[in-house]
Amino acid sequence: MKLEYDYDERVIYVKKSDEDMEIIENNSPSEPVISFDESKATYISPLEWESLGSLYLIDLDTLESEALIIPKDDTSVPKEVIWIDNENLAIIMGFGSGTISIGGNVFIYNISTDELNQLTHHDSKIQITNIKLKEPTTLQLKGIKYTDENFMYFEEYFEKVSITN
């Protein structure tokens, strides 16, 4: 069985046969991100404007899902996730509402130990919106940097961050 994502319906599902499929998540999830060993996947649900989405982990053998990060308030909402290796995730987390905080800071989450560590410590003038793993120990971050006090004007922001597991 293979995990699939319907972009139009925003649904994660497993197709069991031509006529039969099992819905895994239908609350506007993000596209699932598969681990390097293809044994697990993560997704954020719901991933909607001004919604407090949670980060979930799916075991791809059993299709069991568990919540890894459930926001307790509007300040630490998962917005994007990638795998660093088969045990660690890089997650952008930030404010869940408003038009200023479109991104956030980057955190590293270990799925075995349940440890969450903040990697970047930017103030609200810098919003990380995209993460890419460039090397086993380097993340390339992309976002915006506000250039005025009213948070109306911005420029693109890029940063490379070293990570160690």
C-alpha positions in Angstrom: 0.0 0.0 0.0 1.2 3.4 -0.9 0.4 6.7 0.8 -1.2 9.2 -1.7 -2.3 12.8 -1.6 -5.2 14.4 -3.5 -4.2 18.0 -4.2 -7.8 19.0 -5.2 -9.6 17.5 -2.2 -6.6 17.9 0.2 -6.9 14.4 1.5 -4.3 11.8 2.4 -5.3 8.2 1.6 -4.1 4.7 0.8 -5.4 3.0 -2.3 -6.1 -0.6 -1.4 -7.6 -1.6 -4.8 -9.1 0.1 -7.8 -12.4 0.5 -6.0 -11.3 0.7 -2.4 -9.3 3.4 -0.6 -8.8 4.3 3.1 -8.8 7.9 4.1 -5.9 8.6 6.5 -6.6 12.4 6.9 -9.3 14.7 5.5 -9.0 17.8 7.6 -7.0 19.9 5.0 -3.6 18.2 5.6 -0.3 19.2 4.1 1.2 16.8 1.6 2.8 14.0 3.6 6.6 14.0 3.7 8.1 10.5 3.6 11.2 9.6 5.7 14.4 8.5 3.9 13.9 4.8 4.8 10.2 5.1 3.7 8.9 3.7 6.9 7.3 6.9 8.2 5.6 10.1 7.0 4.7 13.4 8.6 2.1 16.0 7.8 0.4 19.0 9.3 -3.3 19.1 9.7 -5.1 21.3 9.2 -2.8 23.5 7.2 -5.1 26.4 6.7 -5.0 30.2 7.1 -5.3 31.1 10.8 -5.7 27.5 11.9 -3.8 25.8 14.7 -2.5 22.8 12.8 -0.8 19.9 14.5 2.2 17.8 13.4 1.4 14.1 12.8 3.6 11.0 12.3 2.3 8.0 10.3 3.8 4.6 10.5 3.6 3.4 6.9 3.6 -0.3 7.8 0.6 -0.1 10.2 -0.9 3.2 9.0 -1.2 4.2 12.6 -1.0 8.0 13.2 0.0 10.0 16.2 0.2 13.6 17.0 3.8 14.8 17.7 3.1 18.5 18.2 -0.2 20.0 19.2 -0.2 23.8 19.6 -1.3 24.9 23.0 -1.7 28.4 21.8 -1.3 30.6 18.8 2.5 31.1 19.2 4.0 27.7 18.2 2.0 26.4 15.2 3.8 24.0 12.8 3.9 25.5 9.3 6.4 23.3 7.4 8.3 20.1 8.1 11.1 18.1 6.4 13.1 15.1 7.4 16.8 15.6 8.3 17.3 11.9 8.8 15.1 9.0 9.9 14.8 10.2 13.5 14.9 14.1 13.2 12.6 16.6 11.7 13.2 20.3 10.9 10.0 22.3 11.5 9.1 25.9 10.9 6.9 27.0 13.8 5.4 30.5 14.4 2.2 32.4 15.1 -0.9 30.8 13.7 -2.8 34.0 12.9 -2.2 37.4 11.4 -0.7 38.6 8.2 2.7 39.6 9.7 3.9 36.2 10.9 3.7 34.2 7.7 6.6 31.9 8.8 8.5 31.5 12.0 11.6 30.0 13.5 13.2 26.6 12.8 13.1 23.8 15.4 14.6 20.3 15.4 12.4 17.5 16.7 13.6 14.0 17.5 10.8 11.5 17.1 12.5 8.9 19.3 13.2 11.1 22.3 10.3 13.6 21.8 12.8 16.4 22.2 12.1 19.8 20.5 15.0 22.2 20.3 14.9 25.7 18.8 17.5 26.1 16.0 16.9 29.8 14.9 16.1 32.6 17.2 14.9 35.4 14.9 12.7 38.2 16.1 9.4 38.9 14.2 11.3 41.0 11.5 12.6 37.7 10.0 10.1 35.0 9.0 11.5 31.7 7.7 9.0 30.2 5.2 10.9 27.4 3.6 13.5 24.8 4.6 15.7 22.5 2.4 18.3 20.0 3.5 21.4 20.8 1.4 23.9 18.4 3.0 23.6 16.0 5.9 24.5 18.8 8.3 23.3 22.0 6.6 19.8 23.5 6.2 19.1 26.2 3.6 16.5 28.6 4.9 14.4 31.0 2.9 12.0 33.6 4.1 11.4 37.3 4.3 13.0 40.2 6.3 10.8 43.2 7.0 12.6 46.4 6.2 10.3 48.9 8.0 8.8 49.4 11.5 5.3 48.8 10.2 6.0 45.4 8.7 4.7 46.5 5.3 7.9 46.2 3.2 10.2 43.3 3.0 13.1 41.7 1.1 14.0 38.0 0.5 16.0 36.5 3.3 18.4 33.5 2.9 20.4 31.7 5.6 22.4 28.5 5.8 22.4 26.8 9.2 24.6 24.0 10.4 22.8 21.2 12.3 24.2 18.3 14.3 22.3 15.3 15.6 
